Amino acid sequence: MSIVKVIEVMANSTKNWEDAAQNAVKHAGETIHNIRSLWIEDQSAVIHNNKITEYRVTVKLSFEIDRIEK
């Protein structure tokens, strides 16, 4: 049996929302392994001079907890 934990993280990108989501996975993956899925909970953007300058996402990441064999 596997146990899956879900965490919420926020990330950003100057390119697009997809890149922001990828950044969330990339940076979380530096300290968390076994990431299994991502759910985009919210999207927003920063506007400057009538142009989008930053894309932001709030995502839920699920990952499998390591099992310690006894």
C-alpha angles and dihedrals in degrees: 000000000000128000119214124201124201123209132179121229136172125218139169143204138185090218110055145308093273090057090048090054090048089051089054091055094042096051096040088049090062090072104015125059133190092045105178108176147000130214119192106223099175142003129199139160141211116232125206123174091351093304131105107249101171135024117208132193135185109206139178114224123197123203136174117251115234116251119225112212115222 
